[in-house]
Amino acid sequence: MSKFTVYTVSLNHFATGEGVLMQVLVACAQSEDEALELFWHAFYRGEPQPRTFWPTVRPGVDRELLRDWCTAGALDQLEALARASDNLSFSLSCSYSLE
């Protein structure tokens, strides 16, 4: 039996007057801490970790969070892949200016 769990790690950062940053990683990891490390590696590789915001870690594929970005069929596929593999990594990122 696998020691890996699927986690959704998400960051939704609103900077007053600057804009919005949203980053999501769905990945297989052995712990929440490892899932967080995978998030930092996916989005901030080689850069210092930001100190002004921190992502949220949830077990499983967070369908509610992802439903505005992925179809129900895509989320079904993501969950099926997560059950079948210990090596899943799905990420998305968007940012926009409020100006």
N, C-alpha and C positions, 0 to 999 in steps of 0.2 A: 504494500500500500504506500502511496506517495506521502511524503512529508510536506509537500507543497500545498499552499492555499492560494486561491485567487484573491487579490486585493484590488480595490479601486482607490487610487491616490489622487486627490484633486486639490487644485488651488484656484480660488476665485478672488482676485485682488483688485480692489477699487482704490485708485489713487486720486484724491481730490484734485480736480483741475487737470489731471494728466490723462486718465483713461482707465480702461479695464483690461486685465490680463486673466485669461482662463487657461489652465493646463490640466490635463487628465492623463493618467497612466493606469492601464489595467494590466496587471502582471502576476505571474506565479512567483511566490516567495515563501520562505520558511517561517517568516515572522513579519509583524508590522514594521519593525525596524528595518528589516531587509527590503521590504516594499518601499519604504521611504528612501533608502539608499538608491534603489533602482530609479525612483523618481528624480532625485538630484542628478544622477548620472545621465538620464535621458534628456533633461532640460537645461542643466547647468554644468555640464561636463567641463572640468578645468577651471571653473569660476568659483569664487567663494560663495558659500551659501548665503542667500539673503537673510538679513536679520529683522526685517520689518514685517514679514509675513511667513506663515507656516501652513503647509498643506494638511488636509484631512485624510486619514486612512480609514477605509471601510472594508470589511471582508466581503468577498463576492464581487460580481459585476453589478455596479450601481445603475440599474436600469432607469431609475427616476432621473438621475443626473444626466445620463447619456441620451435620453429619449428625444431631446431637442436636436441632437447632433447625428443620431443614427436611427435607421428604421428599425422596426420591431424584428424583422427578419435578420438584419445585421447583428442585433443584440442576441438573438437566438443562436446564430453562428458563433459569435464570440463566446457565449456560455458553453456551447458544445466543444469548441476548441480548448477552452479552459479545462474542461473535464477530461479531455483526451491527452493533454500535454502538460509537462512540467516546465515548458520553455516558452510561455506565452508573454508577449509584450505588445501592447496596443497603446498608442499615444496620440493625443491631439492637443493642439494649442491654438489659441486665437487671441488677438489683442486689437483694441481699437481706441482711438482718441475721442475724447468727448468734445473737442474743439470743433 
